[in-house]
Structure formats: C-alpha cells, structure tokens
Amino acid sequence: MKIAKATLLIIFSTGAALNIPASAQTSPTSTPAPTEKLSEQLSKNLQNYDPNAGVSREKREMAYGKLFEAQRNISRMMAQRTQSGMEAFAGQARSAILESLQFDPGISESYVALVELTLITSSDFSEARSLSLLATKLNND
C-alpha cells in the first residue's frame, strides 16, 4: 500500500498524464459559462471605489506590505529553472497582489505588478492592456 501511494505521489508531482478510457469519460451536457477575466472583475470593484474617501493608514501599510511580498515572489519566480517552481511563485505573487488590492484598491502599482505578472506567465496582451488601463485610470503618472 505504501508503494502505491508513493507511486501515485510521484505520478501527480511529475505531472504525468493519466489515460482514462473513453467509456469512463463523461461529456458535459452543457457548455460551461466563460470565466470572467481578472481585469473585468477588478474594473467592477473599482466602480465602487471612491478615491476621495481615503483608506486608513493601517490598510495602506498592509496593502504595500502585500505588494512588496508580491514583488519578492516575482523576483524569486524569475530565478527559477523549472516550470513548476515558476508557477508556484507566480501563484504566490498573484495572491499577494490581490490581497493588496483588497486592502487598498487605489494603489496603481498593484495593477502594474499584475500587468508584469500577466506578461511573464501567460503573454495575454489583451488582459495586460486592460490591467494597465485600470492602473492609468487611477494614476496618470
């Protein structure tokens, strides 16, 4: 039993594909709805954001702390030699950026960090452009 668990662990950690017989596969009865892009979600969140209302100092400090954490993870991601290492640090960076935006959605640097991460990990130019437009909407500098 221990050998079987170890073998499965190795298979899943190396990303080996499992061959499932066609008879065991089920096809979806309806096509899933397309997922909303991150830029669209953030744009909706910004519609409720009032830049004149201000954010408490504590929340702003937490937001910048998370942004610095994200930048550190992006730097570590770039030093990785394996795809799995890059994906792990990219996920951590993305999570930290999104947490930063929860604390203070008015920090344009967070959107710029998302642009950088999007271009590095997925090369989705339209999403990167949408995110950069959000950043410039907040701060024209």
Secondary structure in CASP SS format (residue, H / E / C, confidence):
PFRMAT SS
TARGET T0000
AUTHOR 0000-0000-0000
METHOD secondary structure of the structure
MODEL  1
M C 1.00
K H 1.00
I H 1.00
A H 1.00
K H 1.00
A H 1.00
T H 1.00
L H 1.00
L H 1.00
I H 1.00
I H 1.00
F H 1.00
S H 1.00
T H 1.00
G C 1.00
A C 1.00
A C 1.00
L C 1.00
N C 1.00
I C 1.00
P C 1.00
A C 1.00
S C 1.00
A C 1.00
Q C 1.00
T C 1.00
S C 1.00
P C 1.00
T C 1.00
S C 1.00
T C 1.00
P C 1.00
A C 1.00
P C 1.00
T C 1.00
E C 1.00
K C 1.00
L H 1.00
S H 1.00
E H 1.00
Q H 1.00
L H 1.00
S H 1.00
K H 1.00
N H 1.00
L H 1.00
Q H 1.00
N C 1.00
Y C 1.00
D C 1.00
P C 1.00
N C 1.00
A C 1.00
G C 1.00
V C 1.00
S C 1.00
R H 1.00
E H 1.00
K H 1.00
R H 1.00
E H 1.00
M H 1.00
A H 1.00
Y H 1.00
G H 1.00
K H 1.00
L H 1.00
F H 1.00
E H 1.00
A H 1.00
Q H 1.00
R H 1.00
N H 1.00
I H 1.00
S H 1.00
R H 1.00
M H 1.00
M H 1.00
A C 1.00
Q C 1.00
R C 1.00
T C 1.00
Q H 1.00
S H 1.00
G H 1.00
M H 1.00
E H 1.00
A H 1.00
F H 1.00
A H 1.00
G H 1.00
Q H 1.00
A H 1.00
R H 1.00
S H 1.00
A H 1.00
I H 1.00
L H 1.00
E H 1.00
S H 1.00
L H 1.00
Q H 1.00
F H 1.00
D C 1.00
P C 1.00
G C 1.00
I C 1.00
S H 1.00
E H 1.00
S H 1.00
Y H 1.00
V H 1.00
A H 1.00
L H 1.00
V H 1.00
E H 1.00
L H 1.00
T H 1.00
L H 1.00
I H 1.00
T H 1.00
S C 1.00
S C 1.00
D C 1.00
F H 1.00
S H 1.00
E H 1.00
A H 1.00
R H 1.00
S H 1.00
L H 1.00
S H 1.00
L H 1.00
L H 1.00
A H 1.00
T H 1.00
K H 1.00
L H 1.00
N C 1.00
N C 1.00
D C 1.00
END
